[in-house]
């Protein structure tokens, strides 16, 4: 019998979702995937090894739903995967209220369509989860796209960007921003591997102005913010400022706010007012985002606390795409 975190609070909605697609149990969902040669748990843990068991089962159900629906394209499968993730949302939770499971599926679907050219993990580089999500995308998305999806990391601190690049084999892009002219210059590019990871371009900025200039230079179409150490100093201000610029210039830009959810996340008056208060990171996300997720960009336990599953929002982006691509490849 499948057992996982929060089983008792989730199983009723999970069962209802399974019944809607003629799936008798989570074990049967797993068999549906394995019969297609897809080991979902292996894919998910390959993105974020510290994810909870409920993350593996949620993606397994989502993949089984996609297969049951007859999805043969990754963009279609991603939306179906979102239905599986949504079924794992605890009723009445922040994640359930925001339909975060469906949101993850829809985001992955957008990343698998040709309209999206560049995706940015807009995060404080303290979070390795942005790297985990980027690796998942680099491995998977371009297997089914005609035009390769460009993936970048854009965060505060050039030293941190360099460290993240070296550890993960990304390409470190060193920039210099001219505050007088507003011009962004690329000083140097260093690839720290020869494989798929080198396709991920990692930028470090000194401040919000340079961060926005990086977004503009890369022509970012979609981004997801992190809520690590620098949400009020970098991620949310960059996304909001870039969003305003795009609106003024008639450019499409889909902004996703990774987390927040309770007043205990950087509450403006530091009083931890509880669920009646949005909290500072949550408030900032509501100002610029087209979709708002729940919980941490990186920490599985915080996303779990918001009622979704135990996996960081950034790694989930990579996992959603990777599982969707596996379904398309299994259909060929």
N, C-alpha and C positions, 0 to 999 in steps of 0.2 A: 504493500500500500504506500502510495506517495505521501510523505509527511514533510512539512516545511514550516517555516516561521509564520505565525499568525494563521494557522490552518483553520481554527474554529471560526474566526471572524471573516474568512474569505470563502469558505467552501460552498456556501449557499449560492453566491453569485457565480462562482466557477461552474457549479453543477448546472445552473440555469443556462449558462453560455454553452456548455458542452451539449446539453440536450437539444439546443437549437440547431446544432449541426450533426446530430446523430452520433455523438461521441460518448461512449458509455463511461469512460473513466480517464484519468490522466495517464494511466498506464497504456490505455489504448491510443491516446494521443501520441505518446512516445513511440509506440509501435508503428503508427501511421508515418511518422517522420523517419524512423529507422528503416522501414521498408523502402523508402525513397533514397536511402543512403545518407540521410542527414542526421548527424549526432548533434542535436541542438545544444545540449549541456556543454559539450566540448567546445563549441563555437563561442558560447557566452562566457565560459570561464577563461577562454583564450583571450578575451578582451579585457576583463577585469577579474583576475584570479580570486580576489577577496569578496566577490559577490555572494549573496545569500542563496540558499537552495531554492527559495521561492522565485528567484529571478530565472533560474534554469527552467523551472516548471512553467512559468508564465510564458516564456518564449517558446517552449515546447507546445503549449496549447495554441499559441498564436500561429505557429508554423503549421500545426495540424488543421487549424481552421482555414488557412490559406490553401492547403492541399485539398481539403474537402470542397472548397469553393471553386476548385479547378484553376487557380491562379498559375499562370505560366510566365508572367513577367514580374520582375522584381518590384517595380513600382506598385503593381496591384497587390502583390504579396505583402508588401510593407503595411498597407492599410489594414489588411486582414490580421496581420501580426498585432497591430494596435488593438484590435478587438480582444485578443487574448490577454494583452497587458491590462486592458480596462477591466476585464473580468476579475483580475486579481486585486483591484482597488477595494479597499475596505469601505463599505457603505457609510456615508456620512462624513468621510474624511476629506481633507483638503484636496488630495489627489482625485478622489471621486467627484468632488464638486467641480473641479477644473477640467475633468475628463482628460487627465494627463496621459493615460494609456493610449487613447485615440490620438492624442496630440503627438506622441512619439511616433506612432505609425504614420501619421500624415507628414511629419517632418522628414522621416526616412524616405517616404515616397517622393517628396520634392527633391531630395538629393539624388534620386535615381532617374530624374527626368532631365532632358537636355536643356531645359530653360534655365536651370541653375548651373552657373559656370564656376562660381567660387564660393566656398563655405569657410567661415572663420570660427575657430574656437577662440572666443574673446575672453581671456582669463588671466588672473594673476598666475604667474608661472610657478607659484608655490604648489599648485595642484598638478600632480602627475596624471590625474584623470583626464585632463585635456589631451595629454599625449596618448593615453590609452584609447580614447575615442578617435583621435586622428589616425592612429595605427590601424584601427578597425576599418576606417573609411579607405585608407590607402590600399589595404589588402583587397577590398571587396568591390567598391563602387564601380571602378573602371573596367571590371570584368564584363559588365553588361551595358555600359554606356558607349556611345559612338565617339563623343568628345570627352576626353578625360576631365573629371571633376578636379579642380584645383582646391587643395586644402591648406589652410594656413593657421598658425597659432599667432595671436597678437596679444602681447601682455606687457605688464609694467616691468621694466628693468632689463637692460641689455646683458648684464652678467647672468641673470637667471635664464634668459633665452638661450644664451650660449651653453650653459650647463645642460639644460633640457635637450638641446640639439645634440650635444656630444653623447649623452647617455642613451638617447633613443635613435640615433642615426639619422636625424633630420638634417635639413639644410638650414644653416644659420645665415640669416640675411641681416647684415649690419647696415644700419641707416644713419643718416645725419639730417636733421631737420633745421632748415633756416627759418628762424622765427621772424625775420625781417621781410622775407619774400614769400614765406609759406611754402617753399619748395622742399620736397623730400628727395634726397639723393641716396642711392644705394652705393655704399662704400665698398662692400665686399660680400661675396657669397661663398660659404664653405659647406660642402656636403660631407657629412660624417658617416656615410655608407654609400654603397653602390646599388642598393636594391630599392624596393618599393618605399621604404621609409624616407629615402632621400627626396622623394617627391613632395613631402610635407615641408613647407617653408615656414620657418620659425622666426618671428620678429620680436625684438624687444624695444620698447619705447621709453622715453624719459618722462613723458607726461601725456595728458589727454590730447593735446594738439597734434603731437606726433602720432599718437594712436589713430586718430581720425584720418590723418594724412596717409597712413598705411592702408587703412580700409579703402580710401579713395583710390590709391595707387593700384591696389589689387582688384578693384571693382567688385567688392564683396556683395553677393546677392542675398545670402542668408548667414546669420551668425547666432551663436548661443553664448550667453554670458556665463561666467562662473560667479560663485559667491564665496570666494576664498578670502584672503587677507585684504584685497584691494577693491572690493565692490563699490565703495563710495569714492575712491580716489581714481579709479580707472575704468573698470568694465562697463558699468552702467552709464557713466558720463560719456564714454566713447560711443556706445550704442545709441544713446539718445541724441547726441550731437550729429552723428552720421545720419541718423534717421531724419532729422530736421533738414539736413543738407540734401538728402535724396528726395524728400517731399518737394522742396523748393525747386529742384531740377527735373522733376517728373520721372525720377528713376525708381524702379521697384526694389524694395529692400525689406526682407522678412526678418524681423528681430525676435529672437526667443530669449526669454529670461529664464535662467536655469532654476532658480530656487526660491528660498524664502518660504513663507507659509504661516509663521506664527510671530507674535510680537516679541518673542525672545531672540529673534535674529536682529541684532543691532537696533534695538528700539531707540527712537530719537531721544527719549529722556532717560534711557538706561534703567527704567523701572521694571522691565520685564512684565508688561501689563497682561500678557497672556493672549489667548486667541481673539479677544475683542480688538486687539491692536494688530495692524498689518506688519509693523516692524519696518525698519528703514530699507533693508534690501528688498523686501516685498513691495514697498511703496515705490522704490526706484524702478523696479521691473514693470510695475503697472503704468508708469509714465511713458515707456517707449516700446513695450513689447506687443507683438501681434499674437503671441502665444506665451503663456506663462506656466512653467512646470512647477514642481513642488519638491522642496528639499535641496540637498547639496548637489553641486555639480560633480562632486567626487566621492563623498562618504556614503557608503551603502546604508548604514544605520539611520542616517538623517532622512534619506528618501523613504525608507521603511517607516519612520516615525510619521511621515506625512500621509501614509496609507497606501503607497504604491508597492514597490518591491525593494529588496535590498541590493540596489545597484546604483552607482552614481549616474546622474543625468548625462554627463558627457560620454562615459563608456556606453550608456544605453543607445546613444546615437550610432556609435560604431556597431553595436550588437544588432540593432534593428536592421541596419543596412546589410550586415554580413549574413544574417539568417535569411533575409529576403533574396539576396543574391544566390544563396545556396539552393533555394527553392527553384529559381529560374534555371540554374545550371542542372538541377535534377530533372527538369522537365524536358531537356533537350534530347 
